[in-house]
Amino acid sequence: MADDTAATEETRANPRKVREGTVVSNSMDKTAVVAVTDRVRHPRYNKTVQRTNKLYVHDEANDLNVGDKVRIQETRPLSKLKRWRLVDVLERAR
């Protein structure tokens, strides 16, 4: 059944967003805050600018630590601010 959901994720008209970022806070229960940095070109000056968004991520096992590099995926609203879920941990903090 997990294979069926993976197939529908890739073939749907508007697939769910996947982002990579760094955990900046884990003080909440089953929730972590992940900072995602995007590089965009400034429309007038053509210089690349870093834009950072903080996203609230559902962490069911409470195993994330500050500094971990993670991959997250968009999901249905889980609370007032939480709209992302943890896919996997790419690199643990030292």
FIVO-919958 format. One record per residue (C-alpha): residue number from 1; z, x, y. Coordinates in nm, 4 decimals, always signed. Last residue first. Layout:
<pts>
nr_zz_xx_yy
NUM_Z_X_Y
...
</pts>
This chain:
<pts>
nr_zz_xx_yy
94_+1.5739_+2.7784_+1.6786
93_+1.4108_+2.4422_+1.7391
92_+1.2170_+2.2982_+1.4443
91_+0.8384_+2.2885_+1.4458
90_+0.5859_+2.0161_+1.3653
89_+0.8302_+1.7321_+1.2958
88_+0.6472_+1.4262_+1.1699
87_+0.5346_+1.0742_+1.2572
86_+0.8220_+0.9643_+1.4825
85_+0.7829_+0.6238_+1.6403
84_+0.6841_+0.5141_+1.9907
83_+0.7380_+0.1992_+2.1992
82_+1.1066_+0.2284_+2.2978
81_+1.1824_+0.1103_+2.6539
80_+1.3270_-0.2393_+2.6122
79_+1.3504_-0.2133_+2.2354
78_+1.1226_-0.1669_+1.9324
77_+0.7991_-0.2600_+2.1073
76_+0.5107_-0.2273_+1.8594
75_+0.3946_+0.1232_+1.7760
74_+0.2425_+0.4335_+1.9348
73_+0.2610_+0.7477_+1.7274
72_+0.4670_+1.0651_+1.7597
71_+0.4136_+1.4277_+1.6592
70_+0.7131_+1.6552_+1.7143
69_+0.8094_+1.9971_+1.8518
68_+1.1886_+2.0324_+1.8312
67_+1.3624_+2.1646_+2.1442
66_+1.6569_+1.9240_+2.1401
65_+1.7304_+1.8209_+1.7825
64_+1.5793_+1.5466_+1.5689
63_+1.7531_+1.4330_+1.2476
62_+1.8807_+1.0907_+1.3552
61_+1.7317_+0.9411_+1.0360
60_+1.5585_+0.6456_+1.2044
59_+1.4215_+0.8391_+1.5008
58_+1.2468_+0.5825_+1.7250
57_+1.0905_+0.7579_+2.0241
56_+1.1404_+0.7031_+2.3969
55_+0.8632_+0.8723_+2.5923
54_+0.9023_+1.1045_+2.8896
53_+0.5700_+1.1771_+3.0586
52_+0.4689_+1.5146_+3.1991
51_+0.1590_+1.5853_+3.4074
50_+0.0287_+1.9414_+3.4275
49_-0.2370_+1.9988_+3.6918
48_-0.5758_+2.1631_+3.6481
47_-0.7398_+2.2444_+3.9812
46_-1.0515_+2.0471_+4.0721
45_-0.9302_+2.0017_+4.4317
44_-1.0369_+1.6415_+4.4801
43_-0.9941_+1.4698_+4.1431
42_-0.7246_+1.7053_+4.0109
41_-0.8103_+1.8006_+3.6538
40_-0.5631_+1.6830_+3.3935
39_-0.3372_+1.8788_+3.1565
38_-0.1062_+1.6530_+2.9618
37_+0.2582_+1.7248_+2.8768
36_+0.4598_+1.4941_+2.6492
35_+0.8382_+1.5018_+2.6880
34_+1.0166_+1.3313_+2.3984
33_+1.3359_+1.1297_+2.4325
32_+1.5096_+1.0559_+2.1045
31_+1.6437_+0.7333_+1.9589
30_+1.8307_+0.6497_+1.6375
29_+2.1646_+0.6545_+1.8285
28_+2.1270_+0.8102_+2.1718
27_+2.2143_+1.1730_+2.2545
26_+1.8837_+1.3131_+2.1305
25_+1.7303_+1.4471_+2.4527
24_+1.4419_+1.6784_+2.5478
23_+1.2378_+1.6626_+2.2262
22_+0.9049_+1.8388_+2.2788
21_+0.5622_+1.6793_+2.2549
20_+0.2617_+1.5811_+2.0485
19_+0.0857_+1.2481_+2.0947
18_-0.0840_+0.9888_+1.8725
17_-0.2261_+0.6692_+2.0205
16_-0.2863_+0.3722_+1.7964
15_-0.6473_+0.2934_+1.7118
14_-0.8440_+0.0417_+1.9210
13_-1.1273_-0.1041_+1.7109
12_-0.9415_-0.0563_+1.3821
11_-1.0910_+0.1825_+1.1283
10_-0.8405_+0.4674_+1.1428
9_-0.5236_+0.2543_+1.1435
8_-0.6739_+0.0225_+0.8782
7_-0.7161_+0.3144_+0.6365
6_-0.3602_+0.4349_+0.6888
5_-0.2301_+0.0820_+0.6286
4_-0.4214_+0.0584_+0.2992
3_-0.3002_+0.3995_+0.1832
2_+0.0621_+0.2920_+0.2349
1_+0.0000_+0.0000_+0.0000
</pts>
